[in-house]
Amino acid sequence: MPQVTTGGDPTQIAVCLGLTLVIALATWLTLRREGHDGSKKDVYLAGGKLSWLFVAGAITLTNLSTDQLVGMNGNQMLLLAWWEISGFVGLLILAYVFVPIYYRARVTTVTELLEQRYGGGGIRTLVSALFLFGMVLIYLPAGLYSGALFLKTAGIDFDLLVLAGFLGVVAAAYTMAGGLRAVAVMETYSGIGVLAIAVLVVVLALNAVDWDIARGVPPERLTMVGAADSPIPFHTLFTGMIFIQIYYWSTNQPITQKAMAAPSVKEAQKGVLAAAVVRILIIPGIVVIPGVVAFQLFGDIDDAAYGRLVGEVLPPWLSGVFAAAIAAAVIAHTAAVMNAAVGLYAVDFHEKFVGKVENHWRLSGIVTVVLTVAAVALVPVFDNAKSIINLLQQLNGLSSMPILSAFIVGLLFTGVESRAAIVGVVWGFALYALYSFALEPAGLITLHYIDFMVVTLATSVIAALAFNRFALGGRARFAPREVFAGLARRSEEEGFG
């Protein structure tokens, strides 16, 4: 870990702080006339009032934080662009398959849909716990760490914990003061700045190497066809990659929450499709090209690549602008995950096991403080990771495929009990944990983790159906049309069709 320092370019710091305040002011001016009633929908779904523009901005920046800019560029190879290219497909699936499902089900959290489908709350509680596990122990501290690392390597030379603490506290303030509304608005405003300057960084980076990105760079860092030992072997694009994208974009609470906050299905779909266009046209280049250029200029420096390149190619005042935009992106991303985590706790745990929530704003404030302290405290854990993005993707398998199996069984089959779905999820979690921490490190299984995610998903579905049949005596029936028709009938009966 770098030595503790307290300093940096005064111009850069001043510009960064100034623009951070400007974004906060713009957000407040946009929201100041909005009323609040303290309900679940008000706090966690922005009252169902997000226009397509804010849906698109919120989805884009919830994903595009320093995890991507720092982590993907930290690999210093073009191959990582496949995560973003395949994300385009994931967003199309969200728009045309899952958005109508969520609106028909009229849910606040994705876990509520599982309870509806299985007729029991056990699977909802388990999946919500797994979501919270990932958010508290992985997403929040990793996002703060990568954001602090970027700011430090870009020239704002304070201790990582100090920077992470600053980002976390500001994110908590947004979550407590404005809920999802404030988060979505800030994400949109800061997202415009992030994308604009990120594109400028690509242009200036290429200009710094005379537009010759290949000079002195090994072929394996330039290819888009990954070898078997690469972070993304090419065949995995057609195996585990698609399921990872379905999980992330269509069943992951911090993302789907934004799509559920529009006033109608059509408005939500417009926002998701706009986010998909941004993802395919802009995102792939900005998350890999600077990393490869950094390899030319500085060598193999892992996750420090992006921040150091920005500090090199941008003048101090403009790097301060970008630092402010990145800080806002980290703050917005952190606030979004916090808001989703608070929503899951309030709706799936507090109301179920503690008591009815009279005012969700008050509960949100208390839980947000706890999450902020925990996230900042866990930041040093990620300081030893060689690649933050590869670590995150691999750890995601602990919960992503088991959770996706519950959605697949629930949406494609009828006659499956909640207990069977729980068995499938537990099986998947245990299997992937065994692979990650025992079998793969010992060399007993050499299958790439993306491939093993397919194994985890398939066997989790099989485990759920088998337990339902042989232990519970149930008879599952493949009937996706019946499931969707049932959701449509429920929507019409409640006057939501």
N, C-alpha and C positions, 0 to 999 in steps of 0.2 A: 504493500500500500504506500502511496506517495507520502512524503513527510508533510506534517502539518505546516501550512503556510497561511498567511492572512494578507492578501493583497490582490493586485491585478491592475489592469489599465483603468485609471479613473474615468476616462471617457466612456469606455465600454460598459463599466458598471453603472454609470449615470444614465446612459442611453437605455440599458437593460431595465433598470428600475423605473425610469420614466415611462417607457412603453408598456411595461406591466401595469402601471397605474392607469394609462390611457385605455387599455383593453378592459380593465375593471370598470372604469367610468362608462365606457360605451355599453358594457353589459348592463350596468345599473340603469342607464338612460333608457335602454330597450325594455327593461322589465319593471320600471318603477310604477307603472299604472296597473300592473297585474295584481289581482286580488288572490288571497290564499285562504283556504278553509281547513288546512291541516289534515285532509283525508289522504288515504293511500294514493289515489289517483293524482291528487294535487302534488304531493311530494315526490313520488317515484315515477309518474308518467306525465309530468308537466301539465296536469289537468286535461290531457288529451288535446292540447292546442298547438303543438309544434307544426309549423308549415313544412313543406317538402324541403325547403332550403336548409332549415335548421336540422331536419332529420339527416340530410346528406352531410352537412358539416359535422354534426355530432358523430355519426358513424365513421366518417373518414378520420377524424382526429382521435377518436377513442382507440382506433387501431394504429394510426400513424403517430406514434410518440417516439421517444428516444430508444425504446426497445427495437424499433425497426431501423431508424436512421443510424443509431450507434451500433446496434447489434448486427444488422445485415451488412453494413459497410465494414464492420469489424472483421468479417470473413475475408474481405478483400478479394472477392471473386464474383463474376457475373452470374454464376449459377444460382445464387440466392434469390434472383429476380423471380424464380418460379413460384415462390411463396405468394407473391403479389399478383402474378399473372393468373394463377389458379384461383386466387381470391375473387376474381371477376366472376368465375363460374359459381362460387359459393354465394355471392350476392344475388345472382340471378335466381338461384334456388330459394333464397330467403324471400325475394320479392314475389315470386309466382307460386311457391308452395307453402311456405310457413307463415307469411304475413296474413293471408286469408284465414289460416287455421287459428292463429292467435286472436284475431279480431272476432271470429265466430265464437271462440271459447270465452271471450271477455275476461281475460286474465290480467293480473298485475305482474306476476312472475311466471317464467316458463315452467316452473315446478308445479304451479297450480294446474296446468294442462295435464300433467302426469296423474295427479290425484283424480281429475275428472275421468280420465281414460281407464284407470285401474280400479276406481271406486274405493280406494283406500289411501290413507294419508302417510303410510309408512314409507313408500317409495319417494314421496314428495320430500319428506324430512331427510332421508338419506342423500338424495341428489342435492338438495339445498346445502347440506353439510359439506358435501364434496366441493360444491361451488365456493363456499366460504373458505374451505381449506385452501383452495387454489388462490383465491383473491388475497387472503391475509398473509399466507406464507410465501407466495410466489409473485403474483402480479403487482401488488402494491410495493413491496420492497425492491423488486427488480426494476420497476419503472422509476422509482426515486433514485436508485443507484445509477442507472444509465443516464438519467437526466443530470444528476450531480457530476458524473464523470464527464459528460459533454461540456458542461459549463466550465469545469476545471481545466480541461485540455484546450478549450477555446480561449482561455486567458483569464477567466474570473477565478483567481487562484486562492480559493479558500479550502478548508478541509472538507472532504466529501460529506461527512456527517452534518457539518454546518449547512452546506448547500442543500442536502437532502432534507434537513429539518425545515429550512426556509420554504422549499417547495411543498412539503407536506402540510405545513401550517396554513399556507395560503389556499391549498386545495381544500383543506378542512373548512376554511372560512366560507368558500363558495358552496360547499355541500350543505353546511349548516344554515346559510343565509338564504339560498335560492333554490335548493333542490335540483332536480333534473332540468328545470327551465333555465336556471343560471348556467349550469354546466353546458347545456347544448348551445346556448347563445355564445358563451365564451369560446367554446370549441370552434364554432363557425367563424367568428371574427379572427381568432388567432390562427385558425387553419388557413385562411386566405394568405396571411403573412408567411406562414411556414412554407406553404407550397411555392409561393412566388420566390422567396429567397433561396429555397432548396434547389429550384430550377436554375437560379442565378449561380449558385455554388457549382452546379454541374458544368455550366458554360465556362465559368472562370477556371475551374479545375482542368477542363480539357484544354483551355487556352494555355494554361501553365505548362502543359506537356506538348504544345504545338499540335494539338488534336490527334496525337498519335498514342492511343491508349495501349497499344500492344508492345511498345518498345521496352524491352527489358523485363517483360512480365511473362512468367511461365505459362505455357499453353493451358494447363489445367485451371488457371485462374481466369481464362478468357472463354472457355468452352461453355456451351449451354447444354451439353450432353454429359451428365455426371457419371463418373466411374463408380464401380461398386463400393469403393472406400471413401467416396465424397460425401458431403453433407446431404446431398439429394441425388441418389442414384437415379438414372433416367427412368428406369422401369417403375419407380415408385410414384411417378406422376399419374400412372394408370392403376395404382393399387391403393395405398393408404392415403395419398395426398387428397383425393376427392373427399374421403370421409373426414379427414381433419378439417377441411374447408366447410363441410356441411355442419360439423359440430360447432366450429368457431363462429360462423356467420348466422346460423339458423337456430341454435339451441343455447347459445352462450349469453347469459343474462345481461352483461354490460352492453352488448351489441343489440340484441333483440329488444331491449328496453326502449331504445331510441325509436325503433320502427313501430313499437306499440303506442307511442306517444302522439301520433298524428290524429286528426279528427276523423279520418276515414281510411279505408283500405287503399283507395286510389291515391290519396295524398301520401300515405306511407310508401306505396310502391314507387311513386315519382321520386321520393327522396332516396330510396334504396338504389334505384336505377341511376340516379345522378351520381351517387357515391361509386357505383360500379364503373361509370364512364371515367371518373377521376382516377380510379384505381388502375384501369388498363392503359390510360393514355399518359399518366404523369408518374405514378408511384414507382413502377419498376426501375426506371432510370435513376431516380434520386436515391434509391436505397442500395445501389451497387456500383455505379460509375465512380463516385467520389472515393470509395474504398480501393478500387483498382488503381486510380490515380495516386492515392496515398501510398500504395505499394511501390510505385515508381519513384516517388519522391523521398519516402522515409523508410521503405522496407516493410517487413512483416511486423506490424505493431498492434495487431488485434483490435480490441474495442477502442483504443485511443485514436484510431485512424481518422474518424470523421471530425472529431473536435479539433485535432491538430491541423487537418487540412483547412477547415474553416478559418482557423486562426492565421493560416498562411496566406490564403488567397483573398480574404476580405479585408478592407481597411478597418481600423479600430472602430470607427463610428458605425459602419455597416455590420461588422461582426457583433457589435452591441445590439443592433436591431434584431439580428438573427438570434442572438442569445435570449433576447426578450421573447421572441416568437417561440423558441424552443422551450423556454421556461413556462410560457403560457400553455404550450402543448402538453408538457409534463403535468402541470397543474390541472389542466382540463382532463387529461387521461386519468390522473389519480383521483380527482373528484368524481369522475364518472364511475370508476370501479368502486369507490367508497359509497356512492349513492346506491349502486346496485347491491353491494354487500349489506348496507343498512336496510334496504328494502327486503332482501331475503331474510335477514334476521327478524325484522319487525313482523312480516307477514307469515313466515313459515315457522318461526320459533316463539317469538314473544307472545303473539296472540294465541298460539296453541298451548304453550306450556306455562306462561306467566300470567297473562290476563289481557283483556281488551285494551287497545291503545286509544286513548282519548284524543291525543294530539301527536301526530307523527313528527311534527317539527321538533318537539321537545325530545322525543326518543332518538330522533336522528342526530341531534346535537351530542347526546351522551355517547352513543355508539361510535360516532365519528371521531371523537376525542380518543377513545380506546383504540380504534383502528390506526389512527395516526401515530400514536406512541409505539404501537407494535411494529408498524411498517418501518419507521425510522430506526428502531432498535435492530431490525433484521437486515438493514442495508449492508453492514460489513460482511455478512455471509456470502454475498454475491461478488465481493471484491476479488476472490480467488478463482473465479470462473474464467477460463481461456476465451470462451465465446458465450456471451450472454444469450444470444438468440438461439443457438443450438441447445444450450442448457434448458431454456424455457420450453422449446418445442419437445424435447425429450421428457421433461417432467410433466408436461401437459397430458402425456399418455396415461398417467396414473388415473386421471378422472375423465378425460375426454371420450375415449372409446366406451368405457363402462356406462357413462351417462347417455351417450348416443344410442347404445343398445336398448336402453329403457324407452327412448322415443321411438325407435324403429319397431319394437314389439308392440308398444301402445298404439301406434298409428297405423300399423299394417295388420294387426290381429285383433280379434275379439275373443272373449272367453279366457283371458289371462288374468290371474289374480295379482294383487300388489306384492304379495310375498314372493311370487315367482320372479317378478321383475327385480326385487331386492337381491335375490340369490344371483341373478345374472350380473348385477352391478358389482356385488361383493366379489364374485368370481373374477370379473375383469380386472378390478383393482388389485386383487391379490396376485393374479397371474402376471400383470405388467410390472408390479413391484418385484416379484421374484425374478423376472427377466432383467430388470434394470439394475438391481442391486446384488444379484447373485449369479444368475446363469450367464449373462453377457460379459460381466467383468472377469469371470473365471474362464471364459472361452468355451463354455459348454454349448452355447448357442451363438452363432455368428450372424444370424439374420439381422438386417438393418432395422433400426427401431421403427421406421415408417412402415416397413413390411410387417413387423410384429404387431403394430397397431391393428392391422387387418385381422391377424390371428386373434387378438384380444377381442375385437368387435364380434367376429363370427362366433367364437366360442361362448361369449357372453350371451348372445341371442339364443344359441343352442341350449346353454345351461338354464336360461329362464324358461324356455318352452319345455325342456325335459323335466324340470322340477314341477312345473305346472301340471304336466301329464302324469308322471309316475309317483310323485309325492303327494300332490293335492287332488289328483283324480280329475283335473279339468281337461277340457278339450278345446284347444286353441283353433281358431279358424282364420285363414288368410282372407281378410275382407276389407281392404282399404277403402273401397267405395262406400261401404256401409258405415265405416267410421266417419268419413268426411260428411256423408249425408246426415249422420246423427248430430254432428257439430252444427251443420246448417239449420237443422230443425230446432235445436236449442237456441240458436241465435234469433230465429224468427219468433219463437215462443216468448222470448224476453224483449221483443221489440227492437232488435238490433240488426235485423236483416236488411 
